[in-house]
Amino acid sequence: MKSSCQWNKRYNMLFIPYGKQSIDQYDIDTVVETLKSDYLTTGPKVKEFENALSDYCDVKYTVAVANGTAALHLASLVILNQGDKVLTTPNSFLATSNAILYVGAKPVFVDITKDGNIDLDLCELELKKDNSIKAIYAVAFSGNMLNQNKLEYIKKTYNIKILEDNAHAIGANYNGIKAGNCINSDISIFSFHPVKHLTTAEGGAITTNDKVIYEKLLILRGHGMVKTSDMKPWEYEMRELGFNYRITDIQCALGVSQLKKLPLFIERRFEIAKKYDTSFQNTIVKPLYTFDGKSSYHLYVVQVDFTILSISKEELFNKLREKNIGIQLHYIPINKQPYYKGLGYGSEYTPNMDRYYEECFSLPMYPRLSDGEQDYVIKTLMDTLR
Ligand SMILES: Cc1ncc(COP(=O)(O)O)c(C=O)c1O
């Protein structure tokens, strides 16, 4: 594979980021073809992308939207009501719990397990204590799907909604259950930001097997507007307060082209993960989990106990950046953000999340990371920690 470095303006040198898109001539030609077509938006590429995603995920319905956050917002409008309590994880990007707030519902932060995902056993304890909890927003963190057996049990036992935030997890599977196929959830979302497995620049999608949910999503994506065959040619009716969360045909053309290569992208992510796993065996660098074919590895997260080292996490970040390596931190606990503290959050008992936050960081992981670059990342990291 070719070098994937990009120019780092701050250090004026080539830089290996933690994540990055893989665009080739086929993608470019596909996008150019759409640019030359009659439709730049609301055209056939949107449906083509949605159908391709439905096929890939084995799910009945897909609605492609402007970004993953818009997907979460629309999903929340459909499955939540104002005042609902929603169990969710502190270990995610802000968008997951922000979407709960957007619709006037109330996030309740639950600790994580060793793999970085929300602790579903703790969720069950909360559900037993409090019957005003109406939903779980669970993130398949780093590409590692939630325990589907447990999810199935919770869904059947407690009458609640389940949203799977699969922004990290397209291409992942849990014993043959694919991310996004909603077999044990009401709704799932994806993000197609450039650091994700496949990109549409900005973009997202919602998947569901529920026709009622699907039809509501379509209306909400387009201003709450409805146009039926019995209406006059100029007529449309606004039945809901909706949004313009449309994605363009240009973006969807890129999505269709990228989706065709997803199995190859994931294969390469697997190779990278296995090499990291092998290199860190019996070292102080502990992978969040090791390869078992389930995670689709949006991120490769490791943990290091800095309390036994003479280097701090901040020093490690800075030193690696000076050496052209962009490690990243996923995530600062959402409940500890100033905005959330202002709402009264921040003092939840989440010992696993607290420890994880002290120790974790993500290493470069993307298909175009070359073998040589990965060797350099591993050697530089180990040398810097020594
Ligand atoms: C877990 C998770 N959910 C939602 C989002 C939001 O996606 P987007 O950036 O496409 O709005 C992200 C983005 O990084 C994410 O990581």
PDBQT file of the ligand as one rigid body, heavy atoms in Angstrom, charges set to zero:
ROOT
HETATM    1  C1  LIG A 401     -20.522   7.037  18.428  1.00  0.00    +0.000 C 
HETATM    2  C2  LIG A 401     -20.860   8.190  17.544  1.00  0.00    +0.000 A 
HETATM    3  N1  LIG A 401     -22.144   8.525  17.374  1.00  0.00    +0.000 NA
HETATM    4  C3  LIG A 401     -22.506   9.543  16.591  1.00  0.00    +0.000 A 
HETATM    5  C4  LIG A 401     -21.577  10.298  15.909  1.00  0.00    +0.000 A 
HETATM    6  C5  LIG A 401     -22.012  11.451  15.071  1.00  0.00    +0.000 C 
HETATM    7  O1  LIG A 401     -21.733  11.261  13.724  1.00  0.00    +0.000 OA
HETATM    8  P1  LIG A 401     -21.486  12.495  12.736  1.00  0.00    +0.000 P 
HETATM    9  O2  LIG A 401     -20.118  13.024  13.001  1.00  0.00    +0.000 OA
HETATM   10  O3  LIG A 401     -21.600  11.869  11.376  1.00  0.00    +0.000 OA
HETATM   11  O4  LIG A 401     -22.549  13.491  12.999  1.00  0.00    +0.000 OA
HETATM   12  C6  LIG A 401     -20.222   9.985  16.042  1.00  0.00    +0.000 A 
HETATM   13  C7  LIG A 401     -19.202  10.764  15.332  1.00  0.00    +0.000 C 
HETATM   14  O5  LIG A 401     -18.033  10.608  15.456  1.00  0.00    +0.000 OA
HETATM   15  C8  LIG A 401     -19.849   8.911  16.884  1.00  0.00    +0.000 A 
HETATM   16  O6  LIG A 401     -18.565   8.573  17.051  1.00  0.00    +0.000 OA
ENDROOT
TORSDOF 0
